[in-house]
Amino acid sequence: MSLEERAKATAKNIEGKIQEGVGEVTGDPQDKAAGKAKQSEAKVRHGVEDVKDEVKKNID
């Protein structure tokens, strides 16, 4: 498990939530979509780290 990678993914998720919120407030669909995309990217990154953890656990 890479704590650094998980922290980056969490930061990306927060950034995406903020950007999506700004898009909601301003009515900008591009900001809203970009925010959702960042949140999706963060979810994938967390999934990758989960897989790495599981593989490491099975090897040990």
Backbone as numpy.savetxt, mean C-alpha at the origin, in Angstrom:
# Nx Ny Nz CAx CAy CAz Cx Cy Cz
10.98 -11.27 7.04 10.14 -10.08 7.04 11.02 -8.85 7.04
10.72 -8.00 6.14 11.46 -6.75 6.07 10.60 -5.64 6.68
10.98 -5.23 7.84 10.23 -4.17 8.52 10.26 -2.89 7.69
11.38 -2.65 7.03 11.51 -1.46 6.20 10.51 -1.49 5.03
10.37 -2.65 4.40 9.43 -2.79 3.27 7.99 -2.64 3.74
7.68 -3.19 4.90 6.32 -3.05 5.45 6.03 -1.58 5.78
7.02 -0.88 6.30 6.84 0.53 6.62 6.61 1.35 5.34
7.35 1.01 4.28 7.16 1.70 3.01 5.76 1.44 2.46
5.30 0.20 2.57 3.96 -0.14 2.09 2.89 0.59 2.89
3.08 0.69 4.19 2.12 1.40 5.03 2.11 2.89 4.68
3.28 3.45 4.45 3.36 4.86 4.06 2.67 5.09 2.72
2.84 4.17 1.78 2.20 4.28 0.48 0.69 4.20 0.63
0.21 3.34 1.53 -1.22 3.22 1.78 -1.79 4.52 2.35
-1.09 5.08 3.30 -1.54 6.34 3.91 -1.53 7.45 2.85
-0.48 7.50 2.06 -0.40 8.50 0.99 -1.59 8.35 0.03
-1.92 7.11 -0.29 -3.05 6.86 -1.17 -4.37 7.27 -0.57
-4.55 7.00 0.71 -5.80 7.40 1.39 -5.95 8.92 1.40
-4.84 9.61 1.64 -4.88 11.07 1.65 -5.21 11.59 0.26
-4.53 11.05 -0.75 -4.77 11.51 -2.11 -6.21 11.21 -2.55
-6.72 10.06 -2.18 -8.11 9.73 -2.51 -9.06 10.72 -1.82
-8.77 11.03 -0.56 -9.59 12.00 0.17 -9.56 13.37 -0.46
-8.40 13.80 -0.90 -8.28 15.09 -1.58 -9.11 15.07 -2.86
-9.05 13.96 -3.58 -9.84 13.83 -4.79 -11.33 13.90 -4.52
-11.75 13.31 -3.39 -13.16 13.37 -3.00 -13.57 14.82 -2.71
-12.74 15.52 -1.96 -13.06 16.89 -1.55 -13.06 17.83 -2.75
-12.06 17.70 -3.61 -11.94 18.61 -4.74 -12.77 18.19 -5.94
-13.26 16.96 -5.92 -14.03 16.46 -7.04 -13.16 16.05 -8.23
-11.88 15.82 -7.96 -10.93 15.45 -9.02 -10.86 13.92 -9.13
-11.45 13.35 -10.16 -11.45 11.89 -10.29 -10.06 11.31 -10.51
-9.13 12.09 -11.09 -7.77 11.59 -11.30 -7.05 11.42 -9.97
-7.19 12.38 -9.07 -6.58 12.25 -7.75 -7.18 11.06 -7.01
-8.47 10.93 -7.09 -9.17 9.83 -6.42 -8.66 8.49 -6.95
-8.57 8.36 -8.27 -8.09 7.11 -8.88 -6.63 6.84 -8.53
-5.81 7.88 -8.54 -4.39 7.71 -8.20 -4.25 7.26 -6.75
-5.07 7.82 -5.88 -5.04 7.42 -4.48 -5.42 5.96 -4.29
-6.45 5.53 -5.00 -6.85 4.12 -4.92 -5.76 3.21 -5.48
-5.10 3.65 -6.54 -4.01 2.86 -7.12 -2.87 2.69 -6.13
-2.54 3.75 -5.41 -1.47 3.67 -4.41 -1.86 2.72 -3.29
-3.12 2.74 -2.90 -3.58 1.82 -1.86 -3.50 0.38 -2.34
-3.82 0.15 -3.61 -3.72 -1.19 -4.18 -2.27 -1.65 -4.22
-1.39 -0.75 -4.60 0.04 -1.07 -4.63 0.52 -1.46 -3.23
0.08 -0.72 -2.23 0.48 -1.01 -0.86 -0.04 -2.39 -0.43
-1.25 -2.72 -0.83 -1.82 -4.02 -0.49 -1.00 -5.15 -1.11
-0.57 -4.96 -2.35 0.27 -5.95 -3.02 1.61 -6.08 -2.30
2.20 -4.95 -1.94 3.48 -4.98 -1.23 3.36 -5.74 0.10
2.27 -5.51 0.81 2.05 -6.24 2.07 1.90 -7.73 1.78
1.21 -8.06 0.71 1.04 -9.46 0.33 2.37 -10.12 0.01
3.23 -9.42 -0.69 4.56 -9.94 -1.01 5.33 -10.22 0.28
5.26 -9.29 1.21 5.97 -9.49 2.48 5.37 -10.66 3.26
4.06 -10.84 3.19 3.42 -11.99 3.85 3.94 -13.30 3.25
4.06 -13.35 1.92 4.57 -14.54 1.26 6.02 -14.79 1.68
6.82 -13.74 1.70 8.22 -13.90 2.13 8.28 -14.46 3.55
7.44 -13.94 4.43 7.41 -14.41 5.82 7.05 -15.89 5.88
6.06 -16.27 5.09 5.59 -17.66 5.10 6.68 -18.60 4.57
7.35 -18.20 3.50 8.43 -19.01 2.94 9.56 -19.15 3.95
9.93 -18.03 4.58 11.00 -18.07 5.57 10.63 -18.98 6.75
9.37 -18.88 7.16 8.90 -19.71 8.29 8.99 -21.18 7.91
8.63 -21.54 6.68 8.67 -22.92 6.25 10.09 -23.44 6.06
11.01 -22.56 5.70 12.40 -22.96 5.54 13.06 -23.19 6.89
12.72 -22.31 7.85 13.31 -22.44 9.19 12.67 -23.58 9.90
